[in-house]
Amino acid sequence: MLLVDKNQTDETLAASRQEPMKSHNLSPCKTSGTALSRFRAMAVFCLVCVPFSASFAQREGTPLRVFGYFQNSLQHWTAFTAHPEQNSFGLQQLNLFFQKDISENWTAFVNFEALNTFSSGRHWGAFNLEEAWVKYSADMRFNLKLGLQIPAFNNLNEIKNRTPLLPYIIRPLVYETSFGEFFPLEDFVPARAFAQTYGFFPAGQTKLDYAVYLGNAPDINRDPQRGQTGIDTTIAFTVGGRWGIRYRELKLGLSGTYEKTDQFVRLASVLRRSPSDLRGLPITRFGGDLSFNLARFSYESEFIFLDVNTGIPELELDLNFYYATLGYNFDNTLLGYASYWKTNGHNAFLVPGAETIEDENIYIATLGLAYDLNDRIRLKSQWARVRDQGTIQFVAQDAVITIQDKFTIVSAAVSVFF
């Protein structure tokens, strides 16, 4: 199988530890009355708190589970425009998870993520708090997550960080988090939500999946001079969901999001428009996924369409992505696959006398192998051929600039679950 169910985790338990209580030295009492008062206060404290502490400890009996994934890789990139040939080792990604069953129906979960050999002192990579949520599980039909989380969108979004469980070294482009420094990942897929309800309804061998969520709009403040960072600067929300069906080895679904943004207000002077015309522009994102297993073969594919509904003729913005992967299981430990990815971006600034139309297409064909050394270590190899084609059309000048790059990426990796 190429992918795993998002609920599949083989967690290890951390040894439970209880820190000893710190002792404090009290200064000598000046009078016996003061000492007696302190003794009485301590006695009352012990009578009240000790039973409460015992009860609290009883409720806290479930151990904290600590587990994670990481992937180290060696990548060779051939030369292309403004980029020399290179070889590089790197810690591509590390995720550290903390999970606690608070009660029979409630679970807390935290996910920290480090990318690209993260080092704060050397200014390498990034370290992020990706998830921090609490979940209420009533039954298979209803689950509620509250807090920072990765929302359901297509098949791969929620499990893209489970590197040992995926065959890829470089994942389908819009899911490759290590490329986030130079590729607009969050324009293609929703990265965060703060409230989500999901579940499935069984009907014989068929399961009907659903997920509905709510999150911030894209206008998140990053400038401390403008006030608190990390918060939405608008009154809009992102609303999204996924609806799907599973039947035996077949899984398919449709996903969508709707949000509004003020990000294009800065283009008002360029487009010769009032800033109010560019406030609250709707963004719709539509996706679909299909996967199935047949004998030794596996197949998975997704598509994503993103459209900014500007409502003005001077501005056009669209993004599209598609990938398909065919896998073959040679045995229980060795998987081979072939995959094809296509990304398209289109934007047009159609101001009279200064019309500019830009299109970029990225095509990637890739082959790979994944070998399970044991239940916790997976060895991977991957070859990818990248073709990047772009055009910039200056309508008034009747001129077109064409940009084309071709290069190859060869990589090997070890991916570990701990």
C-alpha positions in Angstrom: 0.0 0.0 0.0 1.2 3.5 -0.8 -0.6 5.3 2.0 -1.9 4.4 5.4 -5.0 5.3 7.3 -4.6 8.5 9.2 -5.5 6.7 12.4 -2.7 4.2 12.0 0.0 4.9 14.6 2.4 2.5 16.3 3.1 4.5 19.5 5.8 3.9 22.1 5.2 4.7 25.7 7.5 6.9 27.6 8.4 5.8 31.1 6.3 7.7 33.6 8.2 9.8 36.0 7.2 11.7 39.0 9.3 14.6 40.1 10.1 14.8 43.8 8.6 17.7 45.7 11.1 20.5 46.3 11.8 21.3 50.0 11.8 24.8 51.3 13.6 26.1 54.4 11.4 28.2 56.6 13.0 31.0 58.6 12.8 30.7 62.4 9.6 31.9 63.9 9.8 34.9 66.1 6.9 33.9 68.4 5.3 30.6 69.3 1.9 32.1 68.2 3.2 32.6 64.7 4.6 29.1 64.6 1.3 27.7 65.8 -0.6 29.6 63.2 1.7 28.3 60.5 1.3 24.7 61.8 -2.5 25.0 61.7 -2.4 26.5 58.2 -0.2 23.6 57.0 -2.5 21.0 58.7 -5.5 22.5 56.9 -3.6 22.6 53.6 -2.7 18.9 54.0 -6.2 17.8 54.9 -7.7 19.7 51.9 -5.0 19.0 49.3 -3.8 15.5 49.9 -7.2 13.9 49.1 -7.5 16.2 46.0 -4.0 15.2 44.9 -4.7 11.5 45.3 -7.9 12.0 43.3 -6.0 14.0 40.6 -3.3 11.4 40.4 -5.9 8.7 40.0 -7.4 10.5 37.0 -3.9 11.1 35.6 -3.0 7.4 35.6 -2.9 7.1 31.8 0.8 7.6 30.8 1.9 10.3 28.4 2.8 8.8 25.1 5.8 10.3 23.3 6.7 9.2 19.8 7.7 10.7 16.5 9.2 10.4 13.0 12.3 11.7 11.3 13.8 11.4 7.8 17.5 12.1 6.9 18.3 12.3 3.2 21.1 12.7 0.8 20.1 14.6 -2.3 21.9 15.3 -5.6 20.6 18.2 -7.7 21.9 18.8 -11.2 22.5 22.4 -12.3 19.8 24.7 -13.6 19.4 28.5 -14.0 21.1 30.4 -11.1 21.5 27.1 -9.2 24.8 25.1 -9.4 25.1 21.3 -9.1 25.0 20.2 -5.5 25.1 17.3 -3.1 23.8 17.7 0.4 23.0 15.6 3.5 20.2 16.9 5.6 17.6 16.2 8.3 14.7 16.7 6.0 12.0 16.6 8.7 11.4 15.6 12.3 8.1 15.4 14.1 7.8 14.9 17.8 4.3 14.0 19.2 2.9 14.0 22.7 -0.4 12.3 23.3 -2.4 12.0 26.5 -5.7 10.2 27.1 -7.3 12.5 29.5 -10.4 10.4 30.1 -12.4 7.7 28.3 -13.6 10.2 25.6 -11.0 13.0 25.7 -7.5 12.9 24.2 -4.9 15.7 24.0 -2.2 15.9 21.2 0.8 18.1 20.5 3.0 18.0 17.4 6.3 19.8 17.0 8.0 19.9 13.6 11.7 20.7 12.7 12.7 21.1 9.1 15.9 21.3 7.0 18.5 20.5 9.7 16.9 23.1 12.0 19.4 25.2 14.0 18.3 28.5 15.5 22.0 29.6 16.1 22.9 29.0 12.5 19.6 30.3 11.1 18.9 27.0 9.3 15.5 25.5 8.6 12.4 26.1 10.8 10.9 24.8 14.0 7.1 25.0 14.3 4.3 24.0 16.6 2.1 22.3 14.0 -0.7 20.9 16.3 -2.0 21.3 19.8 -5.6 20.1 20.2 -8.0 18.2 22.4 -10.4 15.6 20.9 -13.7 14.3 22.1 -14.6 10.9 20.6 -18.2 9.9 21.1 -18.1 7.0 18.6 -17.1 6.3 15.0 -19.8 8.7 13.8 -18.8 11.8 15.7 -15.4 13.2 16.8 -14.7 16.8 17.7 -11.2 18.4 17.7 -10.6 21.8 19.3 -7.3 23.6 18.9 -4.6 24.0 16.4 -4.7 21.1 13.9 -4.1 20.0 10.3 -7.5 19.8 8.6 -8.8 17.1 6.4 -8.2 17.9 2.7 -7.9 15.2 0.1 -6.1 12.1 1.2 -2.5 13.2 1.9 -2.8 16.5 3.8 -3.3 15.0 7.3 -0.7 12.3 7.0 2.0 14.2 5.0 4.3 14.4 8.1 4.4 10.6 8.6 7.5 10.2 6.6 8.3 6.5 7.5 4.8 5.4 6.4 5.1 7.1 3.0 7.2 5.7 0.2 8.4 9.2 -1.0 11.6 11.1 -0.1 10.3 14.2 -1.9 6.6 14.1 -1.5 4.1 15.3 -4.1 5.1 18.9 -4.5 2.3 20.8 -2.6 2.9 18.4 0.4 6.7 18.7 0.6 7.1 20.8 3.8 10.9 21.1 3.4 10.2 23.2 0.3 8.1 25.7 2.2 10.9 28.3 2.1 10.6 28.8 -1.7 7.3 27.2 -2.7 3.8 28.5 -1.7 2.5 25.3 0.0 -0.2 27.0 2.0 -1.8 28.5 -1.2 -2.6 25.0 -2.4 -3.7 23.2 0.7 -5.2 24.4 4.0 -2.5 24.2 6.7 -4.4 25.0 9.9 -7.8 24.7 11.4 -9.0 25.3 15.0 -12.3 23.4 15.2 -13.2 20.2 13.3 -15.8 17.6 13.5 -15.4 14.3 11.6 -16.4 10.7 11.5 -17.9 8.0 9.3 -21.2 6.1 8.9 -20.9 2.4 8.1 -23.3 0.8 5.6 -22.3 -2.8 5.2 -18.8 -2.9 3.6 -19.2 0.8 2.7 -18.1 3.7 5.0 -19.2 7.3 4.3 -16.6 9.8 5.6 -17.2 13.4 6.5 -15.2 16.3 8.0 -16.1 19.9 8.5 -13.8 22.5 10.0 -13.3 26.2 10.8 -10.0 28.2 10.8 -8.5 31.6 10.3 -8.4 33.4 7.0 -5.0 33.8 5.3 -4.4 37.3 6.6 -2.2 36.4 9.6 -0.1 39.2 11.1 3.6 38.6 10.8 4.8 42.1 11.8 5.2 42.8 15.5 5.0 46.6 14.8 1.4 46.0 13.7 0.5 44.3 17.0 0.1 40.7 18.1 1.5 38.2 15.6 -0.1 34.9 14.6 -3.6 36.3 14.7 -6.1 36.9 11.9 -6.4 40.6 11.0 -9.9 40.2 9.4 -13.3 39.2 10.5 -13.4 36.3 8.0 -12.9 32.6 8.6 -11.8 29.6 6.5 -14.6 27.1 6.2 -13.8 23.7 4.7 -14.5 20.0 4.6 -14.1 16.6 3.0 -16.8 14.1 2.0 -15.7 10.6 0.9 -16.6 7.0 0.5 -14.6 3.8 1.3 -15.5 0.4 -0.1 -13.1 -2.5 0.6 -9.8 -1.4 -1.0 -11.3 1.7 -2.7 -11.3 5.2 -1.3 -12.4 8.4 -2.9 -13.4 11.9 -1.7 -14.1 15.5 -2.5 -12.7 18.4 -0.5 -13.3 22.1 -0.5 -12.6 25.4 1.3 -13.9 28.9 1.2 -12.2 31.9 2.6 -11.7 35.7 2.1 -8.5 37.7 2.0 -7.3 41.3 2.0 -3.9 40.4 0.8 -4.4 42.1 -2.6 -5.1 45.5 -1.2 -1.5 46.4 -1.7 -2.0 46.1 -5.5 -4.7 48.8 -5.5 -2.4 51.5 -6.9 -1.0 49.1 -9.6 -4.4 48.1 -10.7 -5.7 51.7 -10.4 -8.5 50.6 -8.1 -9.8 51.7 -4.8 -8.5 49.6 -1.9 -12.1 48.7 -1.0 -12.4 46.9 -4.4 -9.7 44.5 -3.2 -10.9 43.8 0.3 -12.5 40.5 1.2 -11.8 38.7 -2.1 -13.2 35.2 -2.0 -10.8 32.2 -2.5 -12.3 28.8 -3.3 -10.2 25.6 -3.2 -11.6 22.4 -4.6 -9.9 19.0 -4.4 -10.5 15.3 -5.1 -8.7 12.1 -4.2 -8.9 8.5 -5.4 -6.9 5.5 -4.2 -7.2 1.7 -4.3 -5.3 -1.6 -4.0 -5.6 -4.4 -6.6 -3.6 -7.5 -6.0 0.0 -6.3 -5.7 -0.7 -2.9 -7.3 -1.6 0.3 -5.5 -2.9 3.6 -7.1 -3.5 7.0 -5.7 -4.2 10.4 -7.2 -5.3 13.9 -6.3 -6.3 17.1 -7.9 -6.5 20.7 -6.5 -8.0 23.8 -8.1 -7.7 27.2 -6.4 -9.4 30.3 -7.7 -9.3 33.9 -6.4 -12.7 35.3 -7.4 -11.6 38.9 -7.8 -14.7 40.2 -9.5 -12.6 42.7 -11.4 -11.4 42.2 -14.9 -7.9 43.6 -14.3 -6.9 40.7 -12.0 -6.9 36.9 -12.6 -5.3 34.4 -10.2 -5.5 30.6 -10.4 -3.5 27.6 -9.1 -3.8 23.9 -10.1 -2.1 20.8 -9.0 -2.4 17.1 -10.0 -0.5 13.9 -9.1 -0.9 10.2 -9.8 1.2 7.4 -8.4 1.2 3.7 -9.3 2.9 1.3 -6.9 3.9 -2.3 -7.0 4.5 -4.4 -3.9 7.3 -6.9 -4.8 6.9 -8.5 -1.3 5.9 -7.4 2.2 9.0 -5.3 2.6 9.8 -3.8 -0.9 7.6 -1.3 -2.7 8.4 0.3 -6.1 6.4 3.2 -7.6 6.2 5.6 -10.5 4.6 9.0 -10.1 3.7 12.1 -12.2 3.0 15.6 -10.8 1.9 18.7 -12.5 1.6 22.2 -11.1 0.2 25.3 -12.9 0.0 28.9 -11.8 -1.7 31.7 -13.7 -1.9 35.4 -12.9 -2.9 38.3 -15.1 -2.6 42.1 -14.4 -4.8 43.5 -17.2 -4.3 47.2 -16.6 -4.8 49.1 -19.9 -1.4 49.9 -21.4 0.5 47.6 -18.9 -1.2 44.2 -19.3 1.0 41.4 -18.0 0.0 37.7 -18.1 2.2 35.1 -16.3 1.9 31.3 -16.5 4.2 28.7 -15.0 4.0 24.9 -15.3 6.1 22.5 -13.3 6.2 18.9 -14.5 7.8 16.2 -12.4 8.2 12.5 -13.3 9.6 10.3 -10.5 10.5 6.7 -9.7 11.3 5.3 -6.3 11.8 2.3 -4.0 11.0 1.9 -0.4 12.4 -1.0 1.7 11.2 -1.8 5.2 14.4 -2.8 7.1 12.1 -3.5 10.1 8.9 -2.2 11.6 10.5 1.1 12.5 13.1 1.8 9.8 12.4 2.4 6.1 15.1 2.9 3.5 14.2 4.9 0.4 15.6 5.9 -3.0 14.1 8.3 -5.5 14.8 9.7 -8.9 13.0 12.7 -10.2 13.1 14.7 -13.5 11.9 18.3 -13.2 10.8 20.5 -16.1 9.9 24.1 -15.2 8.3 26.1 -18.0 7.1 29.7 -17.7 6.0 32.6 -19.9 5.6 36.3 -19.2 3.5 38.1 -21.8 3.6 41.9 -22.2 0.5 42.5 -24.1 1.0 46.2 -25.0 4.5 45.5 -26.3 3.5 42.3 -28.0 6.4 40.5 -26.3 6.8 37.2 -24.6 9.6 36.0 -22.4 9.9 32.2 -22.1 11.7 30.6 -19.2 12.6 26.9 -19.2 14.6 24.8 -16.8 15.3 21.1 -16.7 17.1 19.3 -13.9 17.3 16.0 -12.1 17.1 15.1 -8.4 18.6 11.8 -7.1 18.1 11.0 -3.5 18.4 8.4 -0.8 17.0 8.5 2.7 16.4 6.7 6.0 13.1 7.3 7.6 12.6 6.3 11.3 9.6 5.8 13.6 10.6 6.1 17.3 
